[in-house]
Amino acid sequence: MTGYAGLVAGVLLPWAAGFALVRWLLSRCGERDAWVEAGYGHFAGVLVVTLLLRLQDLAGMRLGFAPVAAVLALIAIAGIVLARRLPVAAAPRPPAPASAEPLALRLLAIVAVALIAIRVGTLATEVLLRPLFAWDAWSQWATKAKVWSGLREIVPFIGYDDWLARKHGYTDTAPHYPATIPLLQTWMTLAIGRWDDALMNAPWLAGFVALGLAVFGQLRRLGTSRSWAAITAWLVLSLPLLDVHVALPGYADFHVAAACTLAVLALAQWEAARARGALVLFAVGALLLPLLKVPGIAWLGTLALGLAIATFGTTPGRIVAIGVGVLAATVAGALFVGSAKVAADAAATQYRIVESLARHLFAFGNFHLLWYLLPLVVVAAWREALALKATSIALAAGFGFLLWTFLFTQAGDWVVDYTTVNRALLHIAPAATAFAALLAWRAACARDARAAAEAPLATPT
């Protein structure tokens, strides 16, 4: 299979397999939700197809499209067939107050959906026609995809010193980074039948659509109206830096941000309703994180903290004990990976870092007005934030991780020189946006309920 037929197959086969897998797992929990299955299914498919390529290489086979495509097709068919045999109920969804969705909100939702559709079209032009452009995309991710797809083998990448010492392997600027993103590009190259540094990035566009579907579906599961869920999807997808990482694809940061968002929303669902399917959805995002990028280990730690608190209790003593345990496990995982890229930097000038960070958060337009509105929403909806205490703590721990990294490691240099700082913020920004929208909705519903309860009863005349 070659050309555009291969392009379509390369995108849709993993998506179909992931959709079927998520549907089957949710059906085993007695749930079903097409929006969520479609959204989470794409990212489950990314996980499955890259694992299959790894297995193909471990089996001593040359990397090839046909065997992996056949397995993906079998997973898709088997998942759908098995799911149909299981009794399921409608997705758990708290009823939204009828008065909470006025005509103006519905009209705004229609505009939001139209804007998303237009943006998908413009991003498709960028993704499918622009040659590989962004720096890290061609200096540390696509380098591996180019070699692996050309040799049909996952050969090792090594550091410059080892390469100069004539050790076996290839080299680039980040040989130690996880292989998932290069394997995804390798898969697309195998599907297309040739090296095409534009078309191989089609999964970034598909992921953009899938993220919107996942956010919409999860907000509905969490009790918001269709209109507010659609508006929230637009709020997430319109974040300028998120769009940049789709328009200039090839970095891992978009997928890290998407995985964080999937896991945070699933965590909120688990905390709010104890729906077993939420654990399945949480696993999709959580399992991807350490396989995408080294900081994914820290993000997995913050999410594991939230999951442990939501599962085992929210008393102060338990929170402290769980926090210490998760922190120890996260540090151990980071040491096991052995990345020395971020090391303590006692000489960092905190004032310059704080000043530059404030400029990134409040003066630049990379995230709209998120960093202004997020604290206001949390203050206004503090009761709702406490009701979802575990999710709030997980996000707060994520922000704490970023702040510590910027202030007390050499990553502070990246804040001052305007390089990696916004990519790091991108990892948590979509999740924070979706969670803030959820808190705002719940606060508005609670306000309407209080107003209705306090209104005097009408007396017949």
Buried (B, 14 or more C-beta within 10 A) or exposed (E): BEEEEBBEBBBBBBBBBBBBBBBBBBBBBBBBBEBBBBBBBBBBBBBBBBBBBBEBBEEEEEBEBEBBBEBBBEBBEBBBEBBEEBEBEEBBBEEBEEEBBEEEBBEBBEEBBEEBEEBBEEBBEBBBEBEBBBEBBBEBBBBBBBBBBEEBBBBEBBBEEBBEEEEEBBBBEBBBBBBBBBBBBBBBBBBBBEBBBBBBBBBBBBBBBBBBBBBBBBBBBBBBBBBBBBBBBBBBBBBEBBBBBBBBBBBBBBBBBBBBBBBBBBBBBBBBBEBBBBBBBBBBBBBBBBBBBBBBBBBBBBBBBBBBBBEEEBEEEEBEBBBEEBBEBBEEBBEEEEBEEBEEBEEBEEEEBBEBBEEBBEEBEBBBEBBEBBEEBBEBBEEBBEBBBBBBBBBBBBBEBBEEBBBBBBBBBBBBEEEBBBBBBBBBBBBBBBBBBBBBBBBBBBEEEEEEEEEEEEEEE
